Amino acid sequence: MRSLVLVGHGSHLNGESAGAVYRYAELLRGRGLFDEVVEGYWKEEPSLRQVLKTTASTDVTVIPMFISEGYFTETVIPRELGLGHQGPVPPGGVARVLGGRTVRYTLPYGVHPGMSDVILERAREVLPDLNAQDTALVVLGHGTTRNENSNRVIYGNADRLRESGLFAEVHALFLDEEPKVGGWPERVRAPRVVVVPFFASEGWHTLETIPEDMGLTGEVTEFPENPHGPQTVYYARPVGTHPSVADVVLHLAEEARGASERGGDEERGHAQAWAAFLDLARRGTRVGEAVVTPHAGMFELRHALDEGRPTDDLTTVVTPEGLRDLARRDEGGHHRPVHTLRNLPRGWRAVLSEADLPRGVHYLYPAVVEEGYAQHCHTLRATPWPTTARRQTGIYTKVTRATPEQVEDVAKDVCSGCLKTRLWAGEKLTRTFFSGVPGAIPCAEACTYFIAEVREEVSGKRGQASPGHDD
Ligand code: SF4
């Protein structure tokens, strides 16, 4: 079996942030080249600390779904996955055997040379007859004075597309560093100009900042009086949302594939956990706030408080993704970065086949079956808070300064609303939902939401309007 793990940033605040990774995972699942495609996030669940546990195979390729190299791809993700690697990732990726799994960690998709083709596809969408006589291409990056890698990828793509001979001119311009995009009328001479933003997603920069800096009014903007004569600018959509990114991801995965060292214990552990859960589900069970009932060869899931409610009163979903989307918001429509918080919305039912049930339960409560079963078998190891705190880098290093009282204060507010029992703080959990206690779910390690709250506490900012959880 082979597993592909797509890793995104996610957000404690914004439910849309994880959307692109979910969409690419669905696209890649549809291609059928991997036995499973799994998502993991820095700021959502399953977390980077959990995501490897949620894979069924011992042959795992992890792709960071980021547009350029930087702090997350070089420091945070390898650290959280436990790769024992820090710093730039070599072109062939990093391969490690972790707990019996071969884990290959690649460069982010944005730096793959195949992204030049994606830029070209985006350019052709807005200007199908682009040509080397009268068309200039602007590859537009964010740029930053803090990380030289972020501009290297823009220059690399501009060089490759210049060599292709398809354009009269190719320019690399930036929002945040020189040469800045605002100076385009002085630099670009061709009468037709295609601008392709090298951004991961549509957002504030692509919708507001870039059009403002360039004086654009829509997809096509005429500039009758520019220094080099009249020009027309064709503004493309960002590269990161193009479906061809899925092909780039597959290329990266293939390139990273090396000799597979098969373990077996982890794969068996995963299979046993799900086999045990299916066994429970066939008899009807509860996990967290959800109840699972076998019915006519299928499984129905709903909120336990909706047990007995007529089905006509409930919204029905029939795919794991449908369940995923409704479990990501509470009843007020607010994002739920931690799925075991006791605010699962009511008013729905999911009807899933046995084949789809594991993915549905995974979306409802990521990594809970794997960790719950390990706790049930007394093999789950907790990571004490001081170890988690010491592992933090960057702006989170300050959590090591939190006193035990501050950590407990945060836990009183945050964890008291969560179903999980804090093994990492020494709390005991003698039974789990595997032995009939629905809410008995272990928390082996403080989640990133908790860590962010501790940071706010140490900074004296906790409870203020803008928690700033998304760095
Ligand atoms: S740290 Fe607290 S809030 Fe986070 S998952 Fe564990 S128990 Fe829940």
Residues whose N, C-alpha, C, O or C-beta is under 5 A from the ligand:
A	BS01	SF4	V414 C415 C418 K420 C443 E445 A446 C447 F450
